[in-house]
Amino acid sequence: MGLTKSENFTNQQNELANIAKALGHPARMAIVDYLLTVDTCICGDIVNELPLAQPTVSQHLKELKNAGIIKGSIEGNAICYCIDENTIEKLKSYFDNILSNLEKRKSTCC
């Protein structure tokens, strides 16, 4: 989406679209799934879990971090990654709102 087009939408719509776009790749979904099973981990841990090369995993981690889905902290010479609960809460609120509205209109939907 070009800069001029994104100006036509709210900040929330742009932010949620960016998050959804980052989650729109199966490898990134697998990384999120893995991070949900551990407290924190480093890139090498994820490489051991996925059938992807280390540079590919690093690129996916970068996309997830740029979207705010994960956060990283430096520990020694490694970066430990974990899920950013604030971003997940935004997604939950968005989908809760959708579900709430669907429940209200259930009988009037085509």
Z-matrix of the N, CA and C atoms (Angstrom, degrees):
N
C 1 1.450
C 2 1.525 1 107.30
N 3 1.319 2 117.14 1 125.99
C 4 1.453 3 121.46 2 -179.65
C 5 1.513 4 112.03 3 -70.95
N 6 1.305 5 115.38 4 160.97
C 7 1.465 6 120.02 5 -179.37
C 8 1.519 7 112.15 6 -59.74
N 9 1.319 8 116.90 7 -39.74
C 10 1.456 9 118.22 8 -178.13
C 11 1.523 10 111.24 9 -67.75
N 12 1.317 11 117.78 10 -32.94
C 13 1.468 12 120.07 11 178.91
C 14 1.522 13 111.55 12 -73.03
N 15 1.315 14 118.41 13 -39.12
C 16 1.464 15 120.35 14 -177.03
C 17 1.525 16 111.34 15 -66.58
N 18 1.314 17 117.12 16 -22.08
C 19 1.461 18 120.26 17 178.39
C 20 1.522 19 111.96 18 -66.43
N 21 1.321 20 117.31 19 -18.34
C 22 1.466 21 121.82 20 -178.93
C 23 1.527 22 112.87 21 -82.28
N 24 1.328 23 116.92 22 -2.65
C 25 1.450 24 121.22 23 -176.64
C 26 1.526 25 109.73 24 -121.11
N 27 1.326 26 116.03 25 160.46
C 28 1.462 27 120.18 26 -179.18
C 29 1.527 28 110.36 27 -70.68
N 30 1.314 29 115.10 28 161.54
C 31 1.460 30 119.99 29 176.22
C 32 1.520 31 110.93 30 -58.75
N 33 1.338 32 116.23 31 -39.96
C 34 1.464 33 120.29 32 179.90
C 35 1.528 34 110.79 33 -64.31
N 36 1.325 35 117.74 34 -43.25
C 37 1.458 36 120.54 35 178.80
C 38 1.522 37 111.14 36 -62.66
N 39 1.316 38 117.65 37 -42.83
C 40 1.460 39 120.94 38 178.12
C 41 1.517 40 111.80 39 -65.32
N 42 1.328 41 116.29 40 -41.54
C 43 1.463 42 120.05 41 -179.87
C 44 1.530 43 111.25 42 -64.97
N 45 1.322 44 116.55 43 -46.58
C 46 1.469 45 119.66 44 -179.67
C 47 1.528 46 111.26 45 -66.41
N 48 1.326 47 117.69 46 -35.37
C 49 1.468 48 120.80 47 177.43
C 50 1.527 49 109.96 48 -65.45
N 51 1.314 50 117.39 49 -38.82
C 52 1.459 51 121.64 50 177.98
C 53 1.530 52 110.72 51 -64.55
N 54 1.312 53 116.24 52 -41.46
C 55 1.470 54 120.89 53 177.79
C 56 1.526 55 110.14 54 -64.43
N 57 1.332 56 116.27 55 -46.57
C 58 1.471 57 120.66 56 -179.80
C 59 1.525 58 110.97 57 -61.98
N 60 1.318 59 116.47 58 -40.20
C 61 1.463 60 120.58 59 179.05
C 62 1.521 61 110.39 60 -61.67
N 63 1.326 62 116.66 61 -43.48
C 64 1.464 63 120.46 62 179.35
C 65 1.524 64 111.31 63 -64.20
N 66 1.318 65 116.89 64 -34.05
C 67 1.470 66 120.56 65 179.33
C 68 1.526 67 112.17 66 -81.56
N 69 1.321 68 116.87 67 -5.47
C 70 1.461 69 121.31 68 -174.79
C 71 1.514 70 114.89 69 -80.77
N 72 1.299 71 118.42 70 21.85
C 73 1.464 72 121.94 71 177.38
C 74 1.526 73 108.14 72 -128.60
N 75 1.329 74 117.83 73 131.77
C 76 1.472 75 119.62 74 -176.04
C 77 1.526 76 113.83 75 -60.12
N 78 1.320 77 117.98 76 -32.75
C 79 1.470 78 119.01 77 178.83
C 80 1.522 79 110.41 78 -66.30
N 81 1.320 80 117.00 79 -37.92
C 82 1.463 81 120.10 80 178.86
C 83 1.515 82 110.95 81 -69.80
N 84 1.323 83 116.29 82 -36.08
C 85 1.469 84 119.45 83 174.96
C 86 1.535 85 109.62 84 -63.17
N 87 1.324 86 116.81 85 -40.92
C 88 1.464 87 120.98 86 178.92
C 89 1.534 88 110.56 87 -64.02
N 90 1.327 89 116.77 88 -38.09
C 91 1.467 90 120.17 89 177.79
C 92 1.525 91 110.23 90 -64.77
N 93 1.320 92 117.01 91 -44.64
C 94 1.471 93 120.44 92 178.22
C 95 1.524 94 109.65 93 -62.34
N 96 1.327 95 116.94 94 -45.12
C 97 1.469 96 120.40 95 178.25
C 98 1.530 97 110.98 96 -57.38
N 99 1.323 98 116.16 97 -43.45
C 100 1.461 99 119.65 98 179.30
C 101 1.530 100 111.30 99 -64.79
N 102 1.337 101 116.29 100 -44.40
C 103 1.463 102 119.52 101 -179.63
C 104 1.528 103 112.02 102 -62.87
N 105 1.313 104 116.78 103 -26.09
C 106 1.466 105 120.27 104 177.08
C 107 1.531 106 112.24 105 -70.97
N 108 1.324 107 116.74 106 -19.30
C 109 1.466 108 120.45 107 -178.34
C 110 1.520 109 112.70 108 -92.72
N 111 1.342 110 116.59 109 -11.16
C 112 1.468 111 121.13 110 -179.26
C 113 1.522 112 108.47 111 -128.70
N 114 1.317 113 116.67 112 160.28
C 115 1.466 114 119.66 113 177.61
C 116 1.526 115 110.64 114 -71.72
N 117 1.315 116 116.45 115 -55.67
C 118 1.462 117 122.78 116 175.22
C 119 1.515 118 107.55 117 -145.41
N 120 1.312 119 116.28 118 161.57
C 121 1.462 120 118.80 119 175.49
C 122 1.512 121 109.62 120 -156.54
N 123 1.301 122 115.58 121 166.23
C 124 1.454 123 121.01 122 176.47
C 125 1.524 124 108.59 123 -104.04
N 126 1.300 125 115.84 124 166.78
C 127 1.463 126 121.71 125 -177.04
C 128 1.532 127 111.64 126 -53.54
N 129 1.337 128 116.57 127 -41.22
C 130 1.465 129 120.25 128 -178.84
C 131 1.512 130 113.02 129 -59.83
N 132 1.335 131 116.91 130 -34.53
C 133 1.468 132 120.38 131 177.07
C 134 1.527 133 110.41 132 -62.87
N 135 1.318 134 116.05 133 -42.24
C 136 1.464 135 120.97 134 -179.11
C 137 1.522 136 110.22 135 -68.64
N 138 1.322 137 116.87 136 -40.18
C 139 1.467 138 121.44 137 177.85
C 140 1.527 139 110.11 138 -58.02
N 141 1.330 140 116.32 139 -38.59
C 142 1.466 141 120.48 140 179.55
C 143 1.525 142 112.05 141 -68.62
N 144 1.326 143 117.74 142 -23.16
C 145 1.458 144 122.03 143 -177.45
C 146 1.522 145 113.72 144 -92.25
N 147 1.319 146 117.50 145 -26.17
C 148 1.467 147 121.56 146 -174.53
C 149 1.524 148 111.32 147 -111.65
N 150 1.323 149 116.37 148 152.42
C 151 1.466 150 119.61 149 178.77
C 152 1.535 151 111.73 150 -84.16
N 153 1.331 152 115.84 151 49.68
C 154 1.460 153 121.30 152 -177.33
C 155 1.524 154 110.11 153 -130.13
N 156 1.318 155 115.49 154 152.31
C 157 1.455 156 121.00 155 177.28
C 158 1.527 157 110.09 156 -72.05
N 159 1.318 158 115.70 157 156.90
C 160 1.462 159 120.92 158 -178.19
C 161 1.525 160 112.68 159 -57.82
N 162 1.343 161 119.84 160 -43.72
C 163 1.473 162 118.08 161 178.68
C 164 1.534 163 112.91 162 -62.62
N 165 1.318 164 116.80 163 -33.78
C 166 1.473 165 120.84 164 178.64
C 167 1.520 166 110.10 165 -67.80
N 168 1.323 167 116.84 166 -44.89
C 169 1.469 168 120.74 167 177.45
C 170 1.525 169 109.83 168 -61.04
N 171 1.317 170 117.13 169 -42.76
C 172 1.470 171 120.64 170 179.03
C 173 1.525 172 111.30 171 -60.13
N 174 1.324 173 117.01 172 -40.32
C 175 1.471 174 120.17 173 178.60
C 176 1.529 175 110.90 174 -65.59
N 177 1.319 176 117.52 175 -41.57
C 178 1.469 177 120.63 176 177.89
C 179 1.534 178 110.75 177 -65.84
N 180 1.318 179 117.29 178 -39.26
C 181 1.468 180 120.47 179 176.45
C 182 1.522 181 110.50 180 -62.00
N 183 1.315 182 116.45 181 -40.07
C 184 1.466 183 120.75 182 178.37
C 185 1.523 184 111.07 183 -61.33
N 186 1.340 185 117.03 184 -43.69
C 187 1.466 186 120.80 185 179.00
C 188 1.525 187 111.32 186 -64.14
N 189 1.324 188 116.47 187 -42.63
C 190 1.467 189 120.47 188 178.58
C 191 1.519 190 111.27 189 -64.94
N 192 1.315 191 116.14 190 -38.72
C 193 1.467 192 120.24 191 179.56
C 194 1.528 193 110.70 192 -69.55
N 195 1.329 194 117.34 193 -42.12
C 196 1.465 195 120.91 194 178.60
C 197 1.528 196 112.03 195 -61.23
N 198 1.325 197 116.44 196 -32.28
C 199 1.463 198 120.94 197 178.73
C 200 1.527 199 111.80 198 -82.84
N 201 1.331 200 117.00 199 -7.44
C 202 1.461 201 120.57 200 178.69
C 203 1.513 202 114.52 201 83.70
N 204 1.320 203 117.21 202 9.53
C 205 1.463 204 120.82 203 -178.21
C 206 1.522 205 111.07 204 -75.58
N 207 1.322 206 115.66 205 -34.90
C 208 1.457 207 120.36 206 176.73
C 209 1.528 208 108.23 207 -124.71
N 210 1.306 209 114.68 208 162.85
C 211 1.464 210 120.47 209 173.69
C 212 1.510 211 107.36 210 -133.13
N 213 1.306 212 115.54 211 157.62
C 214 1.451 213 120.13 212 -177.95
C 215 1.507 214 111.38 213 -132.72
N 216 1.307 215 115.38 214 144.97
C 217 1.467 216 120.58 215 175.59
C 218 1.518 217 107.95 216 -128.29
N 219 1.323 218 114.90 217 142.05
C 220 1.461 219 120.28 218 -178.04
C 221 1.517 220 108.89 219 -81.49
N 222 1.319 221 114.96 220 126.76
C 223 1.462 222 121.83 221 176.26
C 224 1.525 223 107.09 222 -130.47
N 225 1.309 224 115.39 223 103.57
C 226 1.465 225 119.46 224 -175.69
C 227 1.514 226 109.59 225 70.57
N 228 1.331 227 115.56 226 -125.56
C 229 1.457 228 119.26 227 178.28
C 230 1.527 229 111.76 228 -104.21
N 231 1.321 230 117.57 229 19.31
C 232 1.464 231 122.27 230 -179.97
C 233 1.528 232 110.26 231 -127.32
N 234 1.312 233 115.21 232 158.45
C 235 1.462 234 120.96 233 174.31
C 236 1.521 235 107.67 234 -107.40
N 237 1.327 236 116.05 235 124.84
C 238 1.461 237 121.48 236 177.52
C 239 1.526 238 108.50 237 -94.87
N 240 1.311 239 116.36 238 128.16
C 241 1.459 240 121.81 239 -177.03
C 242 1.519 241 111.03 240 -106.13
N 243 1.334 242 115.11 241 148.47
C 244 1.462 243 121.59 242 173.49
C 245 1.531 244 108.50 243 -152.17
N 246 1.311 245 116.19 244 166.26
C 247 1.467 246 122.77 245 179.63
C 248 1.529 247 108.91 246 -71.02
N 249 1.317 248 116.61 247 138.50
C 250 1.466 249 121.27 248 174.00
C 251 1.528 250 107.73 249 -90.64
N 252 1.322 251 115.63 250 105.20
C 253 1.470 252 120.94 251 -174.97
C 254 1.528 253 112.73 252 -61.52
N 255 1.326 254 118.03 253 -30.48
C 256 1.464 255 120.62 254 -179.75
C 257 1.519 256 111.62 255 -62.20
N 258 1.317 257 116.54 256 -42.02
C 259 1.460 258 120.29 257 179.40
C 260 1.523 259 110.84 258 -68.26
N 261 1.310 260 116.66 259 -40.46
C 262 1.462 261 120.29 260 178.91
C 263 1.526 262 109.95 261 -65.00
N 264 1.323 263 116.81 262 -35.66
C 265 1.468 264 120.76 263 177.08
C 266 1.528 265 110.56 264 -63.76
N 267 1.318 266 117.90 265 -38.18
C 268 1.479 267 121.30 266 176.38
C 269 1.526 268 110.53 267 -61.59
N 270 1.335 269 116.26 268 -43.89
C 271 1.467 270 119.76 269 177.66
C 272 1.523 271 111.00 270 -63.50
N 273 1.318 272 116.15 271 -43.08
C 274 1.465 273 120.85 272 179.65
C 275 1.521 274 110.39 273 -60.75
N 276 1.307 275 117.65 274 -45.06
C 277 1.467 276 121.06 275 179.06
C 278 1.524 277 111.22 276 -61.63
N 279 1.321 278 116.06 277 -42.26
C 280 1.465 279 120.24 278 179.60
C 281 1.534 280 110.46 279 -61.48
N 282 1.332 281 116.58 280 -48.95
C 283 1.465 282 119.70 281 -178.15
C 284 1.527 283 111.91 282 -72.27
N 285 1.323 284 118.13 283 -32.08
C 286 1.471 285 120.51 284 173.79
C 287 1.529 286 110.13 285 -60.91
N 288 1.333 287 116.34 286 -40.69
C 289 1.462 288 121.07 287 178.31
C 290 1.521 289 110.82 288 -64.16
N 291 1.313 290 117.24 289 -42.19
C 292 1.468 291 120.65 290 177.29
C 293 1.525 292 109.98 291 -60.76
N 294 1.330 293 116.18 292 -49.20
C 295 1.465 294 120.21 293 -178.72
C 296 1.523 295 111.85 294 -62.07
N 297 1.315 296 116.97 295 -40.49
C 298 1.459 297 121.23 296 178.48
C 299 1.526 298 111.00 297 -61.53
N 300 1.326 299 116.28 298 -45.30
C 301 1.462 300 119.78 299 178.77
C 302 1.521 301 112.48 300 -66.48
N 303 1.307 302 117.18 301 -36.12
C 304 1.464 303 120.24 302 177.70
C 305 1.522 304 111.31 303 -66.31
N 306 1.338 305 115.83 304 -39.00
C 307 1.464 306 119.91 305 177.68
C 308 1.535 307 111.11 306 -61.71
N 309 1.320 308 116.09 307 -39.88
C 310 1.464 309 120.37 308 -179.62
C 311 1.534 310 111.80 309 -66.46
N 312 1.326 311 116.59 310 -33.36
C 313 1.465 312 120.75 311 -176.04
C 314 1.527 313 113.06 312 -101.30
N 315 1.280 314 117.83 313 8.74
C 316 1.456 315 122.13 314 -171.91
C 317 1.535 316 112.64 315 -48.63
N 318 1.296 317 117.10 316 -44.98
C 319 1.457 318 119.19 317 -174.74
C 320 1.544 319 112.48 318 -81.20
N 321 1.318 320 118.20 319 -13.73
C 322 1.459 321 120.19 320 -178.07
C 323 1.519 322 113.64 321 -101.32
N 324 1.312 323 117.75 322 -2.48
C 325 1.464 324 120.89 323 -177.44
C 326 1.519 325 110.03 324 -75.19
N 327 1.320 326 115.52 325 148.97
C 328 1.470 327 120.19 326 -179.66
C 329 1.498 328 107.93 327 -68.78
